[in-house]
Amino acid sequence: MLGSVVTALATLLLLGAEWRASQLGKWLCKPVASAGFVWTALSLGALDTRYGQAIVAALLLSLVGDVLLIPHAKAAFRAGVLAFLCGHLAFVAAFVARGPGLDWRWSLPALAALSAVALVVGRWLLGHVHGGMRAAVVAYICVITIMVAAAVGTRAPLVIAGALAFYLSDLSVARDRFVQRGFANRVWGLPLYYGAQLILAWSVVRPGPS
């Protein structure tokens, strides 16, 4: 689909902008890359099912979050984190709505395992986070952990792959924002993130009963 091609090309250009530290390049490329994954879902008939509608809502919230993360202002970053947190909740709603629903025999063990991972990530990350962002970071870790566990409960390989890739890409964002800034974080984080969003957008093709 053309939307997926747009996202792929814009992501490559965005990596170039990140390498040059071009703020203008980021403003030109990042919204286009994000709009591409929304376009992909819409072009695949996402609005025809409850699952697809929730996916579109999550993708739109992600697009908003992407734009808010472009500036260096703390207020914009906090708003961006909130947008992504709401986006993950929308993904959870989508996975619950996806036919035939979540298989808790998969979701609950996944949640237990992911909670152990979350404790490790939280301990690593919170040592570098100060002030009011600590509560936001804890809330975000909890919500994305639930999102991935819900994805596992769908037993759909495409959904699980997209959720896991999203989770891993967020580690690059966290490392860049709170631990150590650097282009190396974007090299693996951005392709993972946009790949994850495209995978989730494509998952609307076979969403089960609406």
C-alpha positions as CSV (number, residue, x, y, z in Angstrom):
1,M,0.0,0.0,0.0
2,L,1.1,3.5,-0.8
3,G,0.8,4.6,2.9
4,S,3.4,2.0,3.9
5,V,5.8,3.2,1.2
6,V,5.4,6.8,2.4
7,T,6.2,5.7,6.0
8,A,9.2,3.8,4.9
9,L,10.7,6.5,2.8
10,A,9.9,9.3,5.3
11,T,11.5,7.2,8.0
12,L,14.7,7.0,6.0
13,L,14.6,10.8,5.5
14,L,13.9,11.3,9.2
15,L,17.0,9.2,10.1
16,G,19.0,11.6,7.8
17,A,17.5,14.6,9.6
18,E,18.4,13.0,13.0
19,W,22.0,12.4,11.8
20,R,22.3,16.1,10.8
21,A,20.4,17.3,13.9
22,S,18.1,19.2,11.6
23,Q,15.0,20.3,13.5
24,L,13.5,21.5,10.2
25,G,14.0,18.0,8.7
26,K,12.4,16.4,11.7
27,W,9.3,18.7,11.3
28,L,9.1,17.9,7.6
29,C,9.6,14.1,7.8
30,K,8.2,12.8,11.1
31,P,4.6,13.9,10.7
32,V,4.6,12.4,7.1
33,A,6.1,9.1,8.4
34,S,3.4,8.9,11.0
35,A,0.6,10.0,8.7
36,G,1.7,7.1,6.5
37,F,0.8,4.4,9.0
38,V,-2.6,6.0,9.7
39,W,-3.2,6.1,5.9
40,T,-2.2,2.5,5.7
41,A,-4.8,1.4,8.2
42,L,-7.6,3.5,6.6
43,S,-6.8,2.2,3.1
44,L,-7.1,-1.3,4.4
45,G,-10.7,-0.7,5.6
46,A,-9.9,-0.2,9.3
47,L,-13.1,1.8,9.8
48,D,-15.3,-1.1,8.9
49,T,-14.8,-2.9,12.2
50,R,-14.6,-2.1,15.9
51,Y,-11.1,-3.5,16.0
52,G,-10.0,-1.3,13.1
53,Q,-11.6,1.8,14.5
54,A,-9.7,1.3,17.8
55,I,-6.5,0.8,15.9
56,V,-7.0,4.0,13.9
57,A,-7.6,5.9,17.2
58,A,-4.4,4.4,18.6
59,L,-2.5,5.3,15.5
60,L,-3.8,8.9,15.5
61,L,-2.8,9.3,19.1
62,S,0.6,8.0,18.2
63,L,0.8,10.6,15.4
64,V,0.0,13.3,17.9
65,G,2.6,12.0,20.3
66,D,5.2,11.9,17.5
67,V,4.6,15.5,16.7
68,L,4.8,16.6,20.4
69,L,8.1,14.8,20.8
70,I,9.8,16.9,18.1
71,P,10.3,20.0,20.2
72,H,12.8,20.0,23.1
73,A,10.4,21.6,25.5
74,K,9.5,19.6,28.6
75,A,5.8,20.5,28.4
76,A,5.6,19.2,24.9
77,F,7.4,16.0,25.9
78,R,5.0,15.4,28.8
79,A,2.0,15.9,26.5
80,G,3.6,13.5,24.0
81,V,4.0,10.9,26.7
82,L,0.3,11.3,27.6
83,A,-0.7,11.0,24.0
84,F,1.2,7.7,23.7
85,L,-0.2,6.4,27.0
86,C,-3.7,7.0,25.7
87,G,-2.7,5.4,22.4
88,H,-1.6,2.2,24.2
89,L,-5.0,2.2,26.0
90,A,-6.6,2.4,22.6
91,F,-4.5,-0.5,21.4
92,V,-5.7,-2.5,24.5
93,A,-9.3,-1.7,23.6
94,A,-8.6,-2.9,20.0
95,F,-7.1,-6.2,21.1
96,V,-10.1,-6.8,23.4
97,A,-12.5,-6.0,20.5
98,R,-10.6,-8.2,18.1
99,G,-12.6,-11.4,17.5
100,P,-12.8,-13.8,19.2
101,G,-11.5,-11.7,22.1
102,L,-8.5,-12.2,24.4
103,D,-7.4,-15.6,25.5
104,W,-6.5,-15.0,29.2
105,R,-4.6,-18.3,29.3
106,W,-2.1,-16.4,27.1
107,S,-2.5,-12.9,28.5
108,L,-2.0,-13.6,32.2
109,P,1.2,-15.6,31.9
110,A,2.5,-12.9,29.5
111,L,1.5,-10.2,32.0
112,A,3.4,-12.0,34.8
113,A,6.6,-12.3,32.6
114,L,6.4,-8.8,31.3
115,S,5.8,-7.4,34.8
116,A,9.2,-8.9,35.8
117,V,10.8,-7.2,32.8
118,A,9.0,-4.0,33.7
119,L,10.5,-4.1,37.2
120,V,14.0,-4.3,35.7
121,V,13.3,-1.6,33.2
122,G,11.8,0.6,35.8
123,R,14.7,0.2,38.2
124,W,17.2,1.1,35.4
125,L,15.2,4.0,34.1
126,L,13.9,5.7,37.3
127,G,17.5,6.2,38.5
128,H,17.8,8.7,35.7
129,V,14.3,10.3,36.0
130,H,13.7,13.2,38.4
131,G,10.8,15.3,39.5
132,G,7.2,15.0,38.2
133,M,8.2,12.8,35.3
134,R,8.8,9.8,37.6
135,A,5.0,9.2,38.1
136,A,4.4,9.6,34.3
137,V,7.2,7.1,33.5
138,V,5.8,4.5,36.0
139,A,2.3,4.9,34.6
140,Y,3.7,4.5,31.0
141,I,5.6,1.4,31.8
142,C,2.5,-0.2,33.4
143,V,0.3,0.7,30.5
144,I,2.6,-0.5,27.7
145,T,3.2,-3.7,29.7
146,I,-0.6,-4.3,29.8
147,M,-0.7,-3.5,26.1
148,V,1.8,-6.1,25.1
149,A,0.2,-8.7,27.4
150,A,-3.2,-8.0,25.7
151,A,-1.5,-8.4,22.3
152,V,-0.2,-11.8,23.3
153,G,-3.8,-12.7,24.3
154,T,-5.0,-12.2,20.8
155,R,-2.7,-15.1,19.7
156,A,-2.3,-13.2,16.4
157,P,1.4,-13.3,15.3
158,L,1.1,-10.0,13.5
159,V,-0.4,-8.2,16.5
160,I,2.1,-9.7,18.9
161,A,5.0,-8.8,16.6
162,G,3.8,-5.2,16.3
163,A,3.3,-4.8,20.1
164,L,6.7,-6.2,20.9
165,A,8.4,-4.0,18.4
166,F,6.7,-1.0,19.8
167,Y,7.8,-2.0,23.3
168,L,11.4,-2.3,22.2
169,S,11.3,1.0,20.3
170,D,10.1,2.8,23.4
171,L,13.3,1.6,25.2
172,S,15.3,3.6,22.7
173,V,13.2,6.7,23.4
174,A,13.6,6.3,27.1
175,R,17.3,5.8,26.8
176,D,17.6,8.8,24.6
177,R,15.5,11.1,26.8
178,F,16.7,10.0,30.3
179,V,19.9,8.1,30.1
180,Q,22.2,9.0,27.2
181,R,21.3,11.0,24.1
182,G,22.7,10.0,20.8
183,F,22.0,9.1,17.2
184,A,22.6,5.4,18.0
185,N,19.2,5.4,19.8
186,R,17.4,6.5,16.7
187,V,19.2,4.1,14.3
188,W,17.4,1.1,15.8
189,G,14.5,2.9,17.6
190,L,12.9,4.7,14.7
191,P,12.8,1.7,12.3
192,L,11.4,-0.5,15.0
193,Y,8.8,2.1,15.9
194,Y,7.6,2.8,12.4
195,G,7.8,-0.9,11.6
196,A,5.6,-1.7,14.6
197,Q,3.0,0.9,13.6
198,L,2.8,-0.5,10.1
199,I,2.5,-4.0,11.4
200,L,-0.4,-3.0,13.6
201,A,-2.0,-1.0,10.8
202,W,-1.8,-4.1,8.5
203,S,-3.3,-6.2,11.3
204,V,-6.7,-4.7,10.4
205,V,-6.9,-6.8,7.3
206,R,-8.1,-9.9,9.3
207,P,-9.5,-8.5,12.5
208,G,-12.1,-11.2,13.1
209,P,-15.8,-10.5,13.6
210,S,-16.8,-6.8,14.0
